Amino acid sequence: MSQVRRRKPLSESVKASLRKKAEGTRFFYGELAEVYRKGQGAYLSAGSRNVPMAAWAMGRVNSYMTGKGGARTADAKIYSKYQKKR
């Protein structure tokens, strides 16, 4: 079974937050959702236990959007995938 099938769906509040972030910017909802998922995985592999997983993942999304902090470099594959659609 692939990992994509086992993971839980994003909550409605996370979806709404990602849609709001994507609205009026050059980023797409699907793109931000992928980055959020990678943030969740990064938390599980080496995250700080002083920060909730949702905050860690949303922080990665924010870093990706601003281009600061290295998330865009780490998620370069996602960025280039959606760059074609811009």
PDB file of N, CA, C and O in Angstrom:
ATOM      1  N   MET A   1       0.853  -1.174   0.000  1.00  0.00           N
ATOM      2  CA  MET A   1       0.000   0.000   0.000  1.00  0.00           C
ATOM      3  C   MET A   1       0.900   1.239   0.000  1.00  0.00           C
ATOM      4  O   MET A   1       1.850   1.322   0.778  1.00  0.00           O
ATOM      5  N   SER A   2       0.603   2.169  -0.851  1.00  0.00           N
ATOM      6  CA  SER A   2       1.433   3.374  -0.931  1.00  0.00           C
ATOM      7  C   SER A   2       1.155   4.291   0.246  1.00  0.00           C
ATOM      8  O   SER A   2       0.097   4.228   0.872  1.00  0.00           O
ATOM      9  N   GLN A   3       2.125   5.139   0.532  1.00  0.00           N
ATOM     10  CA  GLN A   3       2.001   6.055   1.661  1.00  0.00           C
ATOM     11  C   GLN A   3       0.889   7.069   1.436  1.00  0.00           C
ATOM     12  O   GLN A   3       0.271   7.536   2.393  1.00  0.00           O
ATOM     13  N   VAL A   4       0.631   7.412   0.180  1.00  0.00           N
ATOM     14  CA  VAL A   4      -0.410   8.383  -0.133  1.00  0.00           C
ATOM     15  C   VAL A   4      -1.773   7.869   0.320  1.00  0.00           C
ATOM     16  O   VAL A   4      -2.602   8.648   0.791  1.00  0.00           O
ATOM     17  N   ARG A   5      -2.004   6.597   0.186  1.00  0.00           N
ATOM     18  CA  ARG A   5      -3.302   6.037   0.572  1.00  0.00           C
ATOM     19  C   ARG A   5      -3.476   5.947   2.085  1.00  0.00           C
ATOM     20  O   ARG A   5      -4.603   6.015   2.574  1.00  0.00           O
ATOM     21  N   ARG A   6      -2.391   5.796   2.832  1.00  0.00           N
ATOM     22  CA  ARG A   6      -2.482   5.618   4.272  1.00  0.00           C
ATOM     23  C   ARG A   6      -2.658   6.917   5.031  1.00  0.00           C
ATOM     24  O   ARG A   6      -3.166   6.908   6.152  1.00  0.00           O
ATOM     25  N   ARG A   7      -2.253   8.026   4.452  1.00  0.00           N
ATOM     26  CA  ARG A   7      -2.276   9.273   5.220  1.00  0.00           C
ATOM     27  C   ARG A   7      -3.691   9.806   5.396  1.00  0.00           C
ATOM     28  O   ARG A   7      -4.583   9.568   4.582  1.00  0.00           O
ATOM     29  N   LYS A   8      -3.856  10.533   6.489  1.00  0.00           N
ATOM     30  CA  LYS A   8      -5.155  11.115   6.797  1.00  0.00           C
ATOM     31  C   LYS A   8      -5.401  12.319   5.893  1.00  0.00           C
ATOM     32  O   LYS A   8      -4.454  13.007   5.511  1.00  0.00           O
ATOM     33  N   PRO A   9      -6.647  12.578   5.552  1.00  0.00           N
ATOM     34  CA  PRO A   9      -6.936  13.781   4.752  1.00  0.00           C
ATOM     35  C   PRO A   9      -6.679  15.043   5.568  1.00  0.00           C
ATOM     36  O   PRO A   9      -6.734  15.025   6.798  1.00  0.00           O
ATOM     37  N   LEU A  10      -6.400  16.123   4.874  1.00  0.00           N
ATOM     38  CA  LEU A  10      -6.200  17.406   5.545  1.00  0.00           C
ATOM     39  C   LEU A  10      -7.518  17.854   6.163  1.00  0.00           C
ATOM     40  O   LEU A  10      -8.586  17.633   5.592  1.00  0.00           O
ATOM     41  N   SER A  11      -7.438  18.475   7.314  1.00  0.00           N
ATOM     42  CA  SER A  11      -8.650  18.954   7.978  1.00  0.00           C
ATOM     43  C   SER A  11      -9.226  20.134   7.190  1.00  0.00           C
ATOM     44  O   SER A  11      -8.531  20.766   6.394  1.00  0.00           O
ATOM     45  N   GLU A  12     -10.482  20.411   7.424  1.00  0.00           N
ATOM     46  CA  GLU A  12     -11.150  21.506   6.717  1.00  0.00           C
ATOM     47  C   GLU A  12     -10.524  22.848   7.060  1.00  0.00           C
ATOM     48  O   GLU A  12     -10.434  23.727   6.203  1.00  0.00           O
ATOM     49  N   SER A  13     -10.092  23.014   8.301  1.00  0.00           N
ATOM     50  CA  SER A  13      -9.482  24.287   8.687  1.00  0.00           C
ATOM     51  C   SER A  13      -8.139  24.486   7.985  1.00  0.00           C
ATOM     52  O   SER A  13      -7.802  25.607   7.604  1.00  0.00           O
ATOM     53  N   VAL A  14      -7.373  23.408   7.811  1.00  0.00           N
ATOM     54  CA  VAL A  14      -6.092  23.502   7.095  1.00  0.00           C
ATOM     55  C   VAL A  14      -6.354  23.803   5.622  1.00  0.00           C
ATOM     56  O   VAL A  14      -5.677  24.640   5.026  1.00  0.00           O
ATOM     57  N   LYS A  15      -7.334  23.123   5.039  1.00  0.00           N
ATOM     58  CA  LYS A  15      -7.687  23.376   3.639  1.00  0.00           C
ATOM     59  C   LYS A  15      -8.094  24.835   3.442  1.00  0.00           C
ATOM     60  O   LYS A  15      -7.662  25.483   2.489  1.00  0.00           O
ATOM     61  N   ALA A  16      -8.920  25.341   4.338  1.00  0.00           N
ATOM     62  CA  ALA A  16      -9.374  26.732   4.235  1.00  0.00           C
ATOM     63  C   ALA A  16      -8.201  27.694   4.362  1.00  0.00           C
ATOM     64  O   ALA A  16      -8.124  28.686   3.637  1.00  0.00           O
ATOM     65  N   SER A  17      -7.297  27.404   5.274  1.00  0.00           N
ATOM     66  CA  SER A  17      -6.128  28.262   5.467  1.00  0.00           C
ATOM     67  C   SER A  17      -5.228  28.262   4.231  1.00  0.00           C
ATOM     68  O   SER A  17      -4.740  29.313   3.816  1.00  0.00           O
ATOM     69  N   LEU A  18      -5.012  27.094   3.651  1.00  0.00           N
ATOM     70  CA  LEU A  18      -4.177  26.998   2.447  1.00  0.00           C
ATOM     71  C   LEU A  18      -4.841  27.686   1.253  1.00  0.00           C
ATOM     72  O   LEU A  18      -4.167  28.327   0.447  1.00  0.00           O
ATOM     73  N   ARG A  19      -6.164  27.550   1.146  1.00  0.00           N
ATOM     74  CA  ARG A  19      -6.885  28.235   0.057  1.00  0.00           C
ATOM     75  C   ARG A  19      -6.779  29.750   0.203  1.00  0.00           C
ATOM     76  O   ARG A  19      -6.593  30.469  -0.778  1.00  0.00           O
ATOM     77  N   LYS A  20      -6.900  30.220   1.437  1.00  0.00           N
ATOM     78  CA  LYS A  20      -6.804  31.654   1.689  1.00  0.00           C
ATOM     79  C   LYS A  20      -5.406  32.172   1.366  1.00  0.00           C
ATOM     80  O   LYS A  20      -5.265  33.264   0.815  1.00  0.00           O
ATOM     81  N   LYS A  21      -4.375  31.404   1.703  1.00  0.00           N
ATOM     82  CA  LYS A  21      -3.005  31.795   1.385  1.00  0.00           C
ATOM     83  C   LYS A  21      -2.780  31.819  -0.121  1.00  0.00           C
ATOM     84  O   LYS A  21      -2.072  32.691  -0.627  1.00  0.00           O
ATOM     85  N   ALA A  22      -3.374  30.871  -0.843  1.00  0.00           N
ATOM     86  CA  ALA A  22      -3.188  30.785  -2.287  1.00  0.00           C
ATOM     87  C   ALA A  22      -3.961  31.880  -3.028  1.00  0.00           C
ATOM     88  O   ALA A  22      -3.563  32.306  -4.112  1.00  0.00           O
ATOM     89  N   GLU A  23      -5.053  32.325  -2.439  1.00  0.00           N
ATOM     90  CA  GLU A  23      -5.903  33.329  -3.071  1.00  0.00           C
ATOM     91  C   GLU A  23      -5.152  34.657  -3.205  1.00  0.00           C
ATOM     92  O   GLU A  23      -4.651  35.199  -2.220  1.00  0.00           O
ATOM     93  N   GLY A  24      -5.082  35.158  -4.406  1.00  0.00           N
ATOM     94  CA  GLY A  24      -4.449  36.447  -4.648  1.00  0.00           C
ATOM     95  C   GLY A  24      -2.935  36.406  -4.691  1.00  0.00           C
ATOM     96  O   GLY A  24      -2.295  37.456  -4.736  1.00  0.00           O
ATOM     97  N   THR A  25      -2.342  35.208  -4.678  1.00  0.00           N
ATOM     98  CA  THR A  25      -0.893  35.081  -4.795  1.00  0.00           C
ATOM     99  C   THR A  25      -0.575  34.276  -6.046  1.00  0.00           C
ATOM    100  O   THR A  25      -1.473  33.843  -6.767  1.00  0.00           O
ATOM    101  N   ARG A  26       0.689  34.087  -6.287  1.00  0.00           N
ATOM    102  CA  ARG A  26       1.085  33.314  -7.464  1.00  0.00           C
ATOM    103  C   ARG A  26       1.193  31.827  -7.168  1.00  0.00           C
ATOM    104  O   ARG A  26       1.643  31.059  -8.018  1.00  0.00           O
ATOM    105  N   PHE A  27       0.793  31.417  -5.988  1.00  0.00           N
ATOM    106  CA  PHE A  27       0.868  30.017  -5.592  1.00  0.00           C
ATOM    107  C   PHE A  27      -0.493  29.358  -5.734  1.00  0.00           C
ATOM    108  O   PHE A  27      -1.528  30.015  -5.618  1.00  0.00           O
ATOM    109  N   PHE A  28      -0.487  28.059  -5.985  1.00  0.00           N
ATOM    110  CA  PHE A  28      -1.707  27.286  -6.148  1.00  0.00           C
ATOM    111  C   PHE A  28      -2.014  26.511  -4.870  1.00  0.00           C
ATOM    112  O   PHE A  28      -1.111  26.184  -4.100  1.00  0.00           O
ATOM    113  N   TYR A  29      -3.286  26.222  -4.655  1.00  0.00           N
ATOM    114  CA  TYR A  29      -3.693  25.462  -3.471  1.00  0.00           C
ATOM    115  C   TYR A  29      -2.995  24.105  -3.442  1.00  0.00           C
ATOM    116  O   TYR A  29      -2.459  23.706  -2.408  1.00  0.00           O
ATOM    117  N   GLY A  30      -2.996  23.396  -4.565  1.00  0.00           N
ATOM    118  CA  GLY A  30      -2.369  22.075  -4.625  1.00  0.00           C
ATOM    119  C   GLY A  30      -0.889  22.119  -4.306  1.00  0.00           C
ATOM    120  O   GLY A  30      -0.351  21.217  -3.664  1.00  0.00           O
ATOM    121  N   GLU A  31      -0.249  23.156  -4.750  1.00  0.00           N
ATOM    122  CA  GLU A  31       1.175  23.352  -4.483  1.00  0.00           C
ATOM    123  C   GLU A  31       1.416  23.522  -2.979  1.00  0.00           C
ATOM    124  O   GLU A  31       2.307  22.891  -2.410  1.00  0.00           O
ATOM    125  N   LEU A  32       0.624  24.367  -2.353  1.00  0.00           N
ATOM    126  CA  LEU A  32       0.781  24.608  -0.921  1.00  0.00           C
ATOM    127  C   LEU A  32       0.417  23.371  -0.102  1.00  0.00           C
ATOM    128  O   LEU A  32       1.008  23.118   0.948  1.00  0.00           O
ATOM    129  N   ALA A  33      -0.559  22.604  -0.589  1.00  0.00           N
ATOM    130  CA  ALA A  33      -0.941  21.371   0.105  1.00  0.00           C
ATOM    131  C   ALA A  33       0.212  20.363   0.062  1.00  0.00           C
ATOM    132  O   ALA A  33       0.460  19.671   1.050  1.00  0.00           O
ATOM    133  N   GLU A  34       0.913  20.272  -1.063  1.00  0.00           N
ATOM    134  CA  GLU A  34       2.064  19.378  -1.168  1.00  0.00           C
ATOM    135  C   GLU A  34       3.170  19.798  -0.205  1.00  0.00           C
ATOM    136  O   GLU A  34       3.781  18.956   0.453  1.00  0.00           O
ATOM    137  N   VAL A  35       3.420  21.088  -0.127  1.00  0.00           N
ATOM    138  CA  VAL A  35       4.448  21.599   0.783  1.00  0.00           C
ATOM    139  C   VAL A  35       4.036  21.328   2.232  1.00  0.00           C
ATOM    140  O   VAL A  35       4.878  20.969   3.056  1.00  0.00           O
ATOM    141  N   TYR A  36       2.761  21.495   2.546  1.00  0.00           N
ATOM    142  CA  TYR A  36       2.252  21.218   3.891  1.00  0.00           C
ATOM    143  C   TYR A  36       2.495  19.759   4.254  1.00  0.00           C
ATOM    144  O   TYR A  36       2.937  19.453   5.361  1.00  0.00           O
ATOM    145  N   ARG A  37       2.207  18.866   3.325  1.00  0.00           N
ATOM    146  CA  ARG A  37       2.424  17.435   3.555  1.00  0.00           C
ATOM    147  C   ARG A  37       3.900  17.136   3.803  1.00  0.00           C
ATOM    148  O   ARG A  37       4.240  16.344   4.682  1.00  0.00           O
ATOM    149  N   LYS A  38       4.771  17.770   3.026  1.00  0.00           N
ATOM    150  CA  LYS A  38       6.209  17.570   3.229  1.00  0.00           C
ATOM    151  C   LYS A  38       6.631  18.111   4.592  1.00  0.00           C
ATOM    152  O   LYS A  38       7.523  17.560   5.237  1.00  0.00           O
ATOM    153  N   GLY A  39       5.994  19.178   5.020  1.00  0.00           N
ATOM    154  CA  GLY A  39       6.269  19.720   6.346  1.00  0.00           C
ATOM    155  C   GLY A  39       5.865  18.752   7.448  1.00  0.00           C
ATOM    156  O   GLY A  39       6.551  18.634   8.464  1.00  0.00           O
ATOM    157  N   GLN A  40       4.752  18.062   7.244  1.00  0.00           N
ATOM    158  CA  GLN A  40       4.325  17.056   8.209  1.00  0.00           C
ATOM    159  C   GLN A  40       5.345  15.925   8.276  1.00  0.00           C
ATOM    160  O   GLN A  40       5.691  15.455   9.360  1.00  0.00           O
ATOM    161  N   GLY A  41       5.818  15.499   7.127  1.00  0.00           N
ATOM    162  CA  GLY A  41       6.817  14.437   7.089  1.00  0.00           C
ATOM    163  C   GLY A  41       8.120  14.861   7.733  1.00  0.00           C
ATOM    164  O   GLY A  41       8.754  14.072   8.434  1.00  0.00           O
ATOM    165  N   ALA A  42       8.526  16.100   7.504  1.00  0.00           N
ATOM    166  CA  ALA A  42       9.756  16.615   8.114  1.00  0.00           C
ATOM    167  C   ALA A  42       9.624  16.661   9.628  1.00  0.00           C
ATOM    168  O   ALA A  42      10.581  16.381  10.350  1.00  0.00           O
ATOM    169  N   TYR A  43       8.456  17.010  10.099  1.00  0.00           N
ATOM    170  CA  TYR A  43       8.218  17.035  11.541  1.00  0.00           C
ATOM    171  C   TYR A  43       8.367  15.631  12.128  1.00  0.00           C
ATOM    172  O   TYR A  43       9.003  15.447  13.165  1.00  0.00           O
ATOM    173  N   LEU A  44       7.779  14.657  11.459  1.00  0.00           N
ATOM    174  CA  LEU A  44       7.827  13.288  11.966  1.00  0.00           C
ATOM    175  C   LEU A  44       9.233  12.713  11.916  1.00  0.00           C
ATOM    176  O   LEU A  44       9.587  11.875  12.745  1.00  0.00           O
ATOM    177  N   SER A  45      10.035  13.150  10.962  1.00  0.00           N
ATOM    178  CA  SER A  45      11.376  12.585  10.852  1.00  0.00           C
ATOM    179  C   SER A  45      12.368  13.265  11.789  1.00  0.00           C
ATOM    180  O   SER A  45      13.264  12.603  12.313  1.00  0.00           O
ATOM    181  N   ALA A  46      12.230  14.565  12.013  1.00  0.00           N
ATOM    182  CA  ALA A  46      13.236  15.248  12.839  1.00  0.00           C
ATOM    183  C   ALA A  46      12.696  16.492  13.520  1.00  0.00           C
ATOM    184  O   ALA A  46      13.478  17.350  13.930  1.00  0.00           O
ATOM    185  N   GLY A  47      11.402  16.614  13.651  1.00  0.00           N
ATOM    186  CA  GLY A  47      10.827  17.842  14.168  1.00  0.00           C
ATOM    187  C   GLY A  47      11.036  18.049  15.653  1.00  0.00           C
ATOM    188  O   GLY A  47      11.339  17.112  16.391  1.00  0.00           O
ATOM    189  N   SER A  48      10.874  19.266  16.070  1.00  0.00           N
ATOM    190  CA  SER A  48      10.971  19.628  17.475  1.00  0.00           C
ATOM    191  C   SER A  48       9.688  19.204  18.181  1.00  0.00           C
ATOM    192  O   SER A  48       8.590  19.397  17.661  1.00  0.00           O
ATOM    193  N   ARG A  49       9.832  18.645  19.327  1.00  0.00           N
ATOM    194  CA  ARG A  49       8.654  18.220  20.083  1.00  0.00           C
ATOM    195  C   ARG A  49       8.041  19.376  20.858  1.00  0.00           C
ATOM    196  O   ARG A  49       7.044  19.197  21.558  1.00  0.00           O
ATOM    197  N   ASN A  50       8.632  20.563  20.737  1.00  0.00           N
ATOM    198  CA  ASN A  50       8.086  21.742  21.411  1.00  0.00           C
ATOM    199  C   ASN A  50       7.097  22.486  20.526  1.00  0.00           C
ATOM    200  O   ASN A  50       6.493  23.466  20.963  1.00  0.00           O
ATOM    201  N   VAL A  51       6.925  22.036  19.289  1.00  0.00           N
ATOM    202  CA  VAL A  51       6.060  22.704  18.327  1.00  0.00           C
ATOM    203  C   VAL A  51       5.077  21.665  17.785  1.00  0.00           C
ATOM    204  O   VAL A  51       5.500  20.564  17.431  1.00  0.00           O
ATOM    205  N   PRO A  52       3.791  21.973  17.707  1.00  0.00           N
ATOM    206  CA  PRO A  52       2.836  21.021  17.132  1.00  0.00           C
ATOM    207  C   PRO A  52       3.110  20.782  15.639  1.00  0.00           C
ATOM    208  O   PRO A  52       3.654  21.647  14.953  1.00  0.00           O
ATOM    209  N   MET A  53       2.732  19.619  15.160  1.00  0.00           N
ATOM    210  CA  MET A  53       2.975  19.259  13.763  1.00  0.00           C
ATOM    211  C   MET A  53       2.322  20.251  12.804  1.00  0.00           C
ATOM    212  O   MET A  53       2.922  20.616  11.793  1.00  0.00           O
ATOM    213  N   ALA A  54       1.119  20.686  13.106  1.00  0.00           N
ATOM    214  CA  ALA A  54       0.412  21.613  12.216  1.00  0.00           C
ATOM    215  C   ALA A  54       1.170  22.934  12.102  1.00  0.00           C
ATOM    216  O   ALA A  54       1.255  23.512  11.019  1.00  0.00           O
ATOM    217  N   ALA A  55       1.716  23.406  13.211  1.00  0.00           N
ATOM    218  CA  ALA A  55       2.474  24.656  13.196  1.00  0.00           C
ATOM    219  C   ALA A  55       3.771  24.489  12.402  1.00  0.00           C
ATOM    220  O   ALA A  55       4.172  25.388  11.663  1.00  0.00           O
ATOM    221  N   TRP A  56       4.422  23.336  12.558  1.00  0.00           N
ATOM    222  CA  TRP A  56       5.658  23.053  11.833  1.00  0.00           C
ATOM    223  C   TRP A  56       5.376  23.050  10.329  1.00  0.00           C
ATOM    224  O   TRP A  56       6.111  23.662   9.553  1.00  0.00           O
ATOM    225  N   ALA A  57       4.312  22.359   9.925  1.00  0.00           N
ATOM    226  CA  ALA A  57       3.977  22.249   8.504  1.00  0.00           C
ATOM    227  C   ALA A  57       3.556  23.603   7.933  1.00  0.00           C
ATOM    228  O   ALA A  57       3.936  23.937   6.811  1.00  0.00           O
ATOM    229  N   MET A  58       2.779  24.388   8.681  1.00  0.00           N
ATOM    230  CA  MET A  58       2.349  25.700   8.192  1.00  0.00           C
ATOM    231  C   MET A  58       3.534  26.654   8.134  1.00  0.00           C
ATOM    232  O   MET A  58       3.586  27.528   7.269  1.00  0.00           O
ATOM    233  N   GLY A  59       4.464  26.496   9.027  1.00  0.00           N
ATOM    234  CA  GLY A  59       5.685  27.292   8.983  1.00  0.00           C
ATOM    235  C   GLY A  59       6.480  27.006   7.725  1.00  0.00           C
ATOM    236  O   GLY A  59       7.086  27.907   7.145  1.00  0.00           O
ATOM    237  N   ARG A  60       6.477  25.756   7.307  1.00  0.00           N
ATOM    238  CA  ARG A  60       7.162  25.399   6.055  1.00  0.00           C
ATOM    239  C   ARG A  60       6.454  26.028   4.864  1.00  0.00           C
ATOM    240  O   ARG A  60       7.107  26.488   3.927  1.00  0.00           O
ATOM    241  N   VAL A  61       5.139  26.053   4.889  1.00  0.00           N
ATOM    242  CA  VAL A  61       4.374  26.703   3.815  1.00  0.00           C
ATOM    243  C   VAL A  61       4.709  28.194   3.760  1.00  0.00           C
ATOM    244  O   VAL A  61       4.945  28.743   2.684  1.00  0.00           O
ATOM    245  N   ASN A  62       4.729  28.840   4.919  1.00  0.00           N
ATOM    246  CA  ASN A  62       5.045  30.272   4.967  1.00  0.00           C
ATOM    247  C   ASN A  62       6.455  30.541   4.463  1.00  0.00           C
ATOM    248  O   ASN A  62       6.682  31.505   3.732  1.00  0.00           O
ATOM    249  N   SER A  63       7.403  29.695   4.851  1.00  0.00           N
ATOM    250  CA  SER A  63       8.781  29.843   4.388  1.00  0.00           C
ATOM    251  C   SER A  63       8.861  29.649   2.878  1.00  0.00           C
ATOM    252  O   SER A  63       9.602  30.353   2.192  1.00  0.00           O
ATOM    253  N   TYR A  64       8.102  28.700   2.371  1.00  0.00           N
ATOM    254  CA  TYR A  64       8.054  28.433   0.929  1.00  0.00           C
ATOM    255  C   TYR A  64       7.513  29.638   0.173  1.00  0.00           C
ATOM    256  O   TYR A  64       8.027  29.995  -0.888  1.00  0.00           O
ATOM    257  N   MET A  65       6.487  30.255   0.715  1.00  0.00           N
ATOM    258  CA  MET A  65       5.865  31.395   0.040  1.00  0.00           C
ATOM    259  C   MET A  65       6.765  32.630   0.043  1.00  0.00           C
ATOM    260  O   MET A  65       6.804  33.365  -0.944  1.00  0.00           O
ATOM    261  N   THR A  66       7.477  32.864   1.125  1.00  0.00           N
ATOM    262  CA  THR A  66       8.326  34.049   1.206  1.00  0.00           C
ATOM    263  C   THR A  66       9.672  33.840   0.532  1.00  0.00           C
ATOM    264  O   THR A  66      10.321  34.807   0.131  1.00  0.00           O
ATOM    265  N   GLY A  67      10.098  32.595   0.404  1.00  0.00           N
ATOM    266  CA  GLY A  67      11.400  32.309  -0.193  1.00  0.00           C
ATOM    267  C   GLY A  67      12.531  32.394   0.803  1.00  0.00           C
ATOM    268  O   GLY A  67      13.697  32.259   0.431  1.00  0.00           O
ATOM    269  N   LYS A  68      12.211  32.615   2.055  1.00  0.00           N
ATOM    270  CA  LYS A  68      13.231  32.704   3.111  1.00  0.00           C
ATOM    271  C   LYS A  68      13.192  31.439   3.956  1.00  0.00           C
ATOM    272  O   LYS A  68      12.143  30.813   4.104  1.00  0.00           O
ATOM    273  N   GLY A  69      14.318  31.074   4.498  1.00  0.00           N
ATOM    274  CA  GLY A  69      14.353  29.939   5.402  1.00  0.00           C
ATOM    275  C   GLY A  69      14.699  28.618   4.744  1.00  0.00           C
ATOM    276  O   GLY A  69      14.876  27.625   5.450  1.00  0.00           O
ATOM    277  N   GLY A  70      14.801  28.560   3.456  1.00  0.00           N
ATOM    278  CA  GLY A  70      15.248  27.343   2.787  1.00  0.00           C
ATOM    279  C   GLY A  70      14.184  26.363   2.355  1.00  0.00           C
ATOM    280  O   GLY A  70      14.515  25.354   1.733  1.00  0.00           O
ATOM    281  N   ALA A  71      12.911  26.612   2.656  1.00  0.00           N
ATOM    282  CA  ALA A  71      11.874  25.661   2.268  1.00  0.00           C
ATOM    283  C   ALA A  71      11.714  25.597   0.756  1.00  0.00           C
ATOM    284  O   ALA A  71      11.452  24.524   0.213  1.00  0.00           O
ATOM    285  N   ARG A  72      11.867  26.724   0.066  1.00  0.00           N
ATOM    286  CA  ARG A  72      11.709  26.701  -1.378  1.00  0.00           C
ATOM    287  C   ARG A  72      12.845  25.907  -2.034  1.00  0.00           C
ATOM    288  O   ARG A  72      12.640  25.241  -3.048  1.00  0.00           O
ATOM    289  N   THR A  73      14.025  25.984  -1.454  1.00  0.00           N
ATOM    290  CA  THR A  73      15.143  25.188  -1.960  1.00  0.00           C
ATOM    291  C   THR A  73      14.882  23.708  -1.712  1.00  0.00           C
ATOM    292  O   THR A  73      15.121  22.878  -2.589  1.00  0.00           O
ATOM    293  N   ALA A  74      14.396  23.377  -0.528  1.00  0.00           N
ATOM    294  CA  ALA A  74      14.106  21.989  -0.183  1.00  0.00           C
ATOM    295  C   ALA A  74      12.955  21.442  -1.023  1.00  0.00           C
ATOM    296  O   ALA A  74      12.924  20.249  -1.326  1.00  0.00           O
ATOM    297  N   ASP A  75      12.018  22.294  -1.397  1.00  0.00           N
ATOM    298  CA  ASP A  75      10.859  21.881  -2.183  1.00  0.00           C
ATOM    299  C   ASP A  75      10.979  22.353  -3.627  1.00  0.00           C
ATOM    300  O   ASP A  75       9.976  22.686  -4.257  1.00  0.00           O
ATOM    301  N   ALA A  76      12.179  22.384  -4.143  1.00  0.00           N
ATOM    302  CA  ALA A  76      12.421  22.884  -5.503  1.00  0.00           C
ATOM    303  C   ALA A  76      11.680  22.061  -6.554  1.00  0.00           C
ATOM    304  O   ALA A  76      11.264  22.597  -7.581  1.00  0.00           O
ATOM    305  N   LYS A  77      11.517  20.791  -6.311  1.00  0.00           N
ATOM    306  CA  LYS A  77      10.814  19.927  -7.265  1.00  0.00           C
ATOM    307  C   LYS A  77       9.343  20.348  -7.388  1.00  0.00           C
ATOM    308  O   LYS A  77       8.792  20.390  -8.489  1.00  0.00           O
ATOM    309  N   ILE A  78       8.729  20.650  -6.272  1.00  0.00           N
ATOM    310  CA  ILE A  78       7.333  21.116  -6.282  1.00  0.00           C
ATOM    311  C   ILE A  78       7.254  22.470  -6.978  1.00  0.00           C
ATOM    312  O   ILE A  78       6.361  22.706  -7.792  1.00  0.00           O
ATOM    313  N   TYR A  79       8.194  23.357  -6.651  1.00  0.00           N
ATOM    314  CA  TYR A  79       8.196  24.699  -7.240  1.00  0.00           C
ATOM    315  C   TYR A  79       8.324  24.623  -8.762  1.00  0.00           C
ATOM    316  O   TYR A  79       7.597  25.306  -9.482  1.00  0.00           O
ATOM    317  N   SER A  80       9.240  23.799  -9.246  1.00  0.00           N
ATOM    318  CA  SER A  80       9.435  23.699 -10.703  1.00  0.00           C
ATOM    319  C   SER A  80       8.237  23.038 -11.378  1.00  0.00           C
ATOM    320  O   SER A  80       7.910  23.368 -12.517  1.00  0.00           O
ATOM    321  N   LYS A  81       7.587  22.119 -10.695  1.00  0.00           N
ATOM    322  CA  LYS A  81       6.396  21.454 -11.240  1.00  0.00           C
ATOM    323  C   LYS A  81       5.280  22.469 -11.495  1.00  0.00           C
ATOM    324  O   LYS A  81       4.622  22.435 -12.535  1.00  0.00           O
ATOM    325  N   TYR A  82       5.077  23.367 -10.535  1.00  0.00           N
ATOM    326  CA  TYR A  82       4.004  24.369 -10.660  1.00  0.00           C
ATOM    327  C   TYR A  82       4.437  25.609 -11.412  1.00  0.00           C
ATOM    328  O   TYR A  82       3.596  26.403 -11.834  1.00  0.00           O
ATOM    329  N   GLN A  83       5.751  25.791 -11.589  1.00  0.00           N
ATOM    330  CA  GLN A  83       6.267  26.939 -12.337  1.00  0.00           C
ATOM    331  C   GLN A  83       5.741  26.932 -13.768  1.00  0.00           C
ATOM    332  O   GLN A  83       5.516  27.993 -14.349  1.00  0.00           O
ATOM    333  N   LYS A  84       5.545  25.763 -14.331  1.00  0.00           N
ATOM    334  CA  LYS A  84       5.040  25.618 -15.698  1.00  0.00           C
ATOM    335  C   LYS A  84       3.613  26.135 -15.831  1.00  0.00           C
ATOM    336  O   LYS A  84       3.201  26.537 -16.919  1.00  0.00           O
ATOM    337  N   LYS A  85       2.850  26.130 -14.735  1.00  0.00           N
ATOM    338  CA  LYS A  85       1.454  26.555 -14.767  1.00  0.00           C
ATOM    339  C   LYS A  85       1.274  28.044 -14.538  1.00  0.00           C
ATOM    340  O   LYS A  85       0.203  28.586 -14.809  1.00  0.00           O
ATOM    341  N   ARG A  86       2.303  28.712 -14.044  1.00  0.00           N
ATOM    342  CA  ARG A  86       2.190  30.141 -13.725  1.00  0.00           C
ATOM    343  C   ARG A  86       2.133  30.979 -14.964  1.00  0.00           C
ATOM    344  O   ARG A  86       2.037  32.204 -14.876  1.00  0.00           O
TER     345      ARG A  86
END
